[in-house]
């Protein structure tokens, strides 16, 4: 985050926002700047990728599903925008620790223990580490003592749109993001790789709420995509993972997505449409028969 803060200071904060006498490395100034950068960045990522997904990927027919709520999209956006500033407060505390040099983030490839191989390995280990942690955190949030207060607000959206991706209770949202932030305090990671991964996980979070279940056949039982996460919203006790199905299979919570079995939300809508067509057809035939009798 110090890379982002450095650019923000150079192009915006120092020339246009703060007095020249306030040094860039002042702790209080850094906290204020991080709050502004974090909230602005989160808002842009959420609205930009949420809108792109909503208009170009999300199947709007899902909005006809009986479990898609009235004014749901606006409610998802409103809930997200109310929660994100609160989520940002503890997040900024961790970003501040990074900026002050307490993490194991590094600037140059030469600083990697194993060069480029080390950078690639750290990216992969980040994904597997955070997937494992989020699985257990997510599953813990389904405990009866926590679920109703902290996690149930996200499960209001049974059939979600991409804008449900960040519609969490602030505690829920921060706790599930915690593995992303603690990784660089435990393991070495390139700063640019970390920034890219941070953006990626936010886009991924949008993607698993977009209702697009297309996954290459050979990855269907490996990648925890939108089909898997849709079933999590519908059936609660399955598919807690973030990117992969590994920990669901280890933890006994894996469920083959109903959409892959012809029983998903799209299939339900097709059945409703077929039933309506049959009723219309039968009504037409009955009406024709009655007219024939009258003649």
N, C-alpha and C positions, 0 to 999 in steps of 0.2 A: 504493500500500500504506500510505501514511501516514494515509489516511482510516480504513482498517480499524484500524490501530494506535492512532489517536487514540480511536476508540470503545472499543477493548479496554482502553486505559488508563483511560478515564473510568468505564466500567461494571464492570470486573473487576480489572485489574492494580493500579491505584492504591489502591482501597478494600479489596481482599481479598488481594492476593498480595505486593506489595513493601512494604518499610518506607517510612514517610512521608518519611524523610530521603533516599531515593534518587530523584533528579530524573528526570522522564520523558524528558528529552532526553539522558540519559547514554548514550553509545554502546554500552557493554556491556549495559546493560539493554535497549536497543532490539534488539540482536542476539538476546538470549534470548527476548524477547517475539515477535520475528518468527519464530523457530524454532517457538514454540508455536502462533502464529496460522497459520503456513503449513502445518504438519503437521495441525493440527485441521481447517482449512478443506479441505485436500486430501482428508482422510479422509472428511469429511462429503459433499463433492461426489461422490467416487468411490462410496461405499457407497449414498448416497441415489439418485443418478441411475442407477447401475448396477442397483440393486434395482428401481427403477421400470421401467426398460427390460426387465429380466429377467422381471418378473412380468406386465407389461402389453403389451410389444411383441415380445420375443424369442419365436420359434416353438420351443417345447420339443421338437417332433418332430425338430429338428436334432440333438438329443442321441442320436438313434438312428443317426446317420450313422456309418459305419465309422471315419471319421477324427476323430470326437469322442472324446476320451480318457476313460478310466475316472477318475471323481472329478475331472473337468476343472475344473468351476466352483470347487470348493474349492481346487484347485491354483492357479488364476488369482488368486483372492483372496489366498491365502497369499503368492504370489510378489509381488503388488502391494504388500501391506502390508510386506513385507520390503524392497522397493526404495524406496518413497516417502520414508522418513526420510533415506536417502542422497542421493536426488535433491534433497531440500530444502536441503542444506548449501550447494551453490553457488548455488541459487536465492535463498536468503536473503542471500547476499553481494550479489546484484544488487538485491534489494529494499532492502537497507540503503543502497546507493548512491542509490536513489530517495528514500528517507526523508531522507537528508542533503542532498538538493537538487541532485544531479548530473545528473538527467534533464531532459527538456524537457516534463515533465508540468505542466499548469496547472490552477487551481481554477475559474476563472470563464469563462463564454462570452466575456466582453469581452476576455479574454486571448488568444482565438483570433485568428490573423492575419486570418481572413475571417468571423468570427462563426459563426453556425450552419452556414453552408455549409462553412466550414473544418472544423467538427466532423464533419459527415457525410462530407466528403471524406477526413478522417483515418481514419475507421472503414473505409471502402472500401479505402483504401491499405494499412491494416494487414492486411486480409484478403489482398490481392494480394501484398504484400511477404512476409508469413509463408508463404503458399502457395508462392511461388517459392523461398524459402530452404529450406523443409522438403523440397521436392522434391529439391533437390540434396544436402542433408544425408542424406536417406533413401536416395537412390541411392548415395551414397558409402559408407554403412553396409553396402551389399550387396557392396562390394569384398571379394575373397577374403581379404585381409589383416585385415579387420575383422569380417566377417560372423559367423564361427563364435563369436568371443568375445563380441561386443557385441549383435548383432542377432538371431542365431539363437534365443535364448531366447524372443523374442516370436513367432517363426514355429513354435514348438512347437505352438501352437494353430492347426491347419490350418482347422478349422471353429470359429470363435470364438464365445464368448458375450459379452455386454456387459462382463463382469468382466475380459475380456482387455484392455480398453482401456488400462489402466495397468500391465499386466504386462510391464514392460520391465526389462532390465538397467539399473542406475542411470545408467551413462554414456550409454547409448542414450536413455533417457528425458529426461535433462537436455539433451543435445545437440540433440535434436529440438524441445525447448521453447525453446531459446535465441533463435530469431527473435522470439518473443513478448516477450522481455525486453529485447532490444537495440533494438527499434523505438522506444520512447519516449526512448532516449538519442540517437537520430538525428533523429527527427521530432517536432514538437509534437503532443500528444494530451491531451485532457481526462481528468482523473483518474477521473471516474465512468465515462466511456466505456471507459477502459482496464480498470477493474475488471469492467465488464460483459462486455467482450471476453474477459477472462481466464476468467470463468465459462463463457462461450459455448464457447470452444475445448475446455474440458474436457468439456462436454456433447456437443459434436460428436464428440470422440474416442470417447465411449461409443456414440454413434449409429452410427458406421461399423463397429461390431463387433456390431450387434444382429440381423443377419440379416434385416432388413426392407428389401426392395429396392424399395419403392414410391417412385417419383419421377415427377412430371408428365412426360408423353411428350416435351414440347418441351425439357425440361432434362436428359434422360437422357445426352446427350453433352456436357453442360456441367458438371454437378455430380458431383463424385467422392464418391458415396455408398457405402452399405453393399455394394451389388452389386459396385462397382468394387474396394472394399477386400477383399472376400471373395476375389475372384480374385487379388489380390496375395498373400494368405495361401496360396492354393492353388498358384499358378504362379510366385511369387517375383519375376519380372523385369518385371512390368507394374504400371501404376497406382500410382506412388509418391506422387502428389499428396495434398494434405490436403483442400482444399475443391473445387477445380476440376480439370478435365481438361486445361487449357491447356498446362501444362508437360510433361505426358506426351505430348501431341500434338507439341509442339515438340521434345522429346527423343527421340521415336520409341519411347516405351515404353507408348503407349496401347493398351489391349485392350478391345474391346467386351465388357461383362460376359457371362459364360457364362449367367448367369441370365436375361438378356434374350433369349437364343437357345434357351432350353429345355434347357440343359445344366448348370444349376447344382445346388447341393446338394439343394434341394427336389425338383428333377426326378429326381435320382438316387434319392432316397428313394421317390418315386412308382413308379419302375421296379422297385425292389426289392420294393415292396408288390405290384405287378402280377405279378411273377414268382412271388412266394410264393402269390398267389391262384391263378395258373395251375397251379402244382404241386399245390396242394390240390384244385383242380377236377379235374385229370387223375387224381390219386390216387383221388378219389371215383368217377370214371367207370370206372377200371380195376378198382376193388374191386367195383363193381356188375356189371361184365362177368364177373368171376371167379365171383361168387356165382351169376350166371345160368347159367354153364357147369356149376357144381357141381350145380345143380338138375337 
